[in-house]
Structures are given as C-alpha cells and as structure tokens.
Amino acid sequence: MKLTFPKLPKSSHTLRYGERMDPARDWFILVSGFVLLLLASLAWNAWLFDRVTKGDAIGTATSTPSLNPAAIDSVTELFQQRATIETEYKNAHFVDPSR
C-alpha cells in the first residue's frame, strides 16, 4: 500500500518551503522576537516599580473599607487575654509530662 499526497496547485507556491529554507533567518526572527518581548517586559516592570516606589496605587480603589472600632477593641481584648494566660504559664510551676 503506497500513500500518496495530492499535489498542491501552482497558486500555493507561497505555502511551500523548499528552496527558501534559511535557518539563519528563522533563528534571527525567533531571537529578535524574544529580545523584543524581553525589552517590553523590562520596560513594563521598570515603569511599575517606579510607580510603586513613588507611592502610587496599582489599579483603582473603588472604596475604602470603614474600620469598625468594636471589632478592633474585641481583637485587642483577645490578645490581652492571651498575653495574661501566657504570663501565667511562664510564672506557674507545672509538671511537663513529656519529660
């Protein structure tokens, strides 16, 4: 069984690669494309870094969340309780069962 491919019409000569093979050109296009993308990335990152170091915001802030003083007080109270418990553990004498 012989597999044959149909012939391309004469108008499709631009699709054929044949004699136009030029690895140097292909590599040049590939490397120059990579370099262009690298330079674009470096420029974008430099601009973004400069913007952030000046204190500008990234993106747009739609609204600032309001702080709830009751929630802040409850968290502060919780940490004070934990600090009290921690000092009790440090000052109290107890037997460590792991030893």
Secondary structure by P-SEA (a helix, b strand, c coil): cbbbbbbbccccccccccccccaaaaaaaaaaaaaaaaaaaaaaaaaaaaaaaaccccccccbbbbbcaaaaaaaaaaaaaaaaaaaaaaabbbbcccc
